[in-house]
Amino acid sequence: MMALLNAVVGFAVGVAGGLIGLGGAELRLPYLVGVLGLTAHVAVPINLAISLATILAAIPTRLLVLHEIELMRFAGETLAIMLGAILAAWYGAGYLKRLSGPALNRLIFVLLLLLGAGLLVEAAVPMSSAGLLPQSTVVRLAAAVLFGLLIGAISSVLGVAGGEVIIPTLVFGYGTPVKAAGSLSMLISLPTVLAGIVRHARMGSFMDRSALAGVVAPMGAGSILGAICGGLLAGTVPASIIKVMLGILLIWSAWKVFARH
């Protein structure tokens, strides 16, 4: 019965992820900790594994439905963000092990509140921009690496893909169209999440087979199906409505699960 519930939750989060261009991990994390009772140290690598399944399912679906032709315009910036994110995700996963349980819970609480508020701001602010960064290639690429380091750090602490930070970075920093930014976000997230998973695996984070069978497998399967459905709807459903709902849910769930720390 719990496996079915995990699959349903995975599906719901996967739909949201496919729609917007997120891995959905920040929405799963309060469920993993608050409902399933996992510790934050256990929940983070599990979250990364499920995020990987979501991203792999959503990328081809979004590209097929949206027929985006502007992705190559931002190839340099995308690769630079990806580089910074991979480095931070790799080293951040090692730092995560050194944090105490209460300290990690407090850090997660703050980051979830910030990401929830960010989603609400993104929904209220028109997501279009000519790009705030100057046209200098050196400046744009250097800024992209710095942004990537921040994104990778957040990914390693929360076990998330980082789309809530990547999308506004691409839109407001580089003038990327919002739907293209959603797809580029997933392309950036893919190696970032992989780096985190490999580092966690080397530290023995996936040794618990019961967690893999009871949580990762059903939630991953539900997330794959949800991400495909969300990707198919990406061209029709207003992302702003989804962001408001997710932002409110994220703030509420963060307060409910982590505020006691």
ChimeraX attribute file (.defattr): number of C-alpha atoms within 10 A of each C-alpha:
attribute: neighborCount
match mode: 1-to-1
recipient: residues
	/A:1	6
	/A:2	11
	/A:3	15
	/A:4	14
	/A:5	14
	/A:6	24
	/A:7	25
	/A:8	18
	/A:9	20
	/A:10	31
	/A:11	26
	/A:12	21
	/A:13	28
	/A:14	38
	/A:15	29
	/A:16	26
	/A:17	31
	/A:18	33
	/A:19	28
	/A:20	32
	/A:21	37
	/A:22	31
	/A:23	37
	/A:24	32
	/A:25	30
	/A:26	29
	/A:27	27
	/A:28	27
	/A:29	27
	/A:30	26
	/A:31	19
	/A:32	22
	/A:33	19
	/A:34	17
	/A:35	10
	/A:36	14
	/A:37	12
	/A:38	17
	/A:39	14
	/A:40	23
	/A:41	20
	/A:42	16
	/A:43	23
	/A:44	29
	/A:45	26
	/A:46	26
	/A:47	28
	/A:48	28
	/A:49	24
	/A:50	29
	/A:51	34
	/A:52	26
	/A:53	23
	/A:54	36
	/A:55	29
	/A:56	17
	/A:57	22
	/A:58	33
	/A:59	22
	/A:60	13
	/A:61	21
	/A:62	29
	/A:63	17
	/A:64	12
	/A:65	13
	/A:66	17
	/A:67	11
	/A:68	14
	/A:69	9
	/A:70	13
	/A:71	14
	/A:72	11
	/A:73	10
	/A:74	16
	/A:75	11
	/A:76	14
	/A:77	21
	/A:78	23
	/A:79	18
	/A:80	21
	/A:81	29
	/A:82	26
	/A:83	20
	/A:84	23
	/A:85	34
	/A:86	27
	/A:87	18
	/A:88	24
	/A:89	30
	/A:90	23
	/A:91	16
	/A:92	21
	/A:93	26
	/A:94	16
	/A:95	13
	/A:96	18
	/A:97	15
	/A:98	10
	/A:99	14
	/A:100	11
	/A:101	15
	/A:102	13
	/A:103	12
	/A:104	20
	/A:105	24
	/A:106	15
	/A:107	16
	/A:108	22
	/A:109	23
	/A:110	16
	/A:111	17
	/A:112	25
	/A:113	19
	/A:114	16
	/A:115	20
	/A:116	27
	/A:117	18
	/A:118	18
	/A:119	24
	/A:120	20
	/A:121	16
	/A:122	19
	/A:123	19
	/A:124	13
	/A:125	10
	/A:126	10
	/A:127	18
	/A:128	13
	/A:129	16
	/A:130	12
	/A:131	15
	/A:132	12
	/A:133	14
	/A:134	11
	/A:135	10
	/A:136	8
	/A:137	12
	/A:138	10
	/A:139	11
	/A:140	17
	/A:141	17
	/A:142	15
	/A:143	18
	/A:144	26
	/A:145	21
	/A:146	17
	/A:147	22
	/A:148	31
	/A:149	23
	/A:150	19
	/A:151	29
	/A:152	34
	/A:153	27
	/A:154	21
	/A:155	29
	/A:156	32
	/A:157	26
	/A:158	28
	/A:159	32
	/A:160	33
	/A:161	36
	/A:162	31
	/A:163	28
	/A:164	25
	/A:165	19
	/A:166	25
	/A:167	27
	/A:168	23
	/A:169	22
	/A:170	26
	/A:171	22
	/A:172	18
	/A:173	19
	/A:174	21
	/A:175	19
	/A:176	25
	/A:177	19
	/A:178	21
	/A:179	22
	/A:180	22
	/A:181	26
	/A:182	27
	/A:183	28
	/A:184	26
	/A:185	30
	/A:186	30
	/A:187	18
	/A:188	25
	/A:189	30
	/A:190	22
	/A:191	18
	/A:192	32
	/A:193	32
	/A:194	19
	/A:195	23
	/A:196	32
	/A:197	26
	/A:198	16
	/A:199	20
	/A:200	22
	/A:201	13
	/A:202	10
	/A:203	13
	/A:204	10
	/A:205	18
	/A:206	17
	/A:207	10
	/A:208	10
	/A:209	10
	/A:210	10
	/A:211	15
	/A:212	16
	/A:213	12
	/A:214	15
	/A:215	24
	/A:216	25
	/A:217	19
	/A:218	23
	/A:219	33
	/A:220	26
	/A:221	20
	/A:222	26
	/A:223	37
	/A:224	28
	/A:225	23
	/A:226	28
	/A:227	36
	/A:228	26
	/A:229	23
	/A:230	28
	/A:231	30
	/A:232	21
	/A:233	20
	/A:234	25
	/A:235	15
	/A:236	10
	/A:237	13
	/A:238	13
	/A:239	18
	/A:240	19
	/A:241	13
	/A:242	17
	/A:243	23
	/A:244	20
	/A:245	14
	/A:246	22
	/A:247	25
	/A:248	16
	/A:249	14
	/A:250	24
	/A:251	19
	/A:252	16
	/A:253	22
	/A:254	25
	/A:255	17
	/A:256	13
	/A:257	18
	/A:258	20
	/A:259	14
	/A:260	10
	/A:261	13
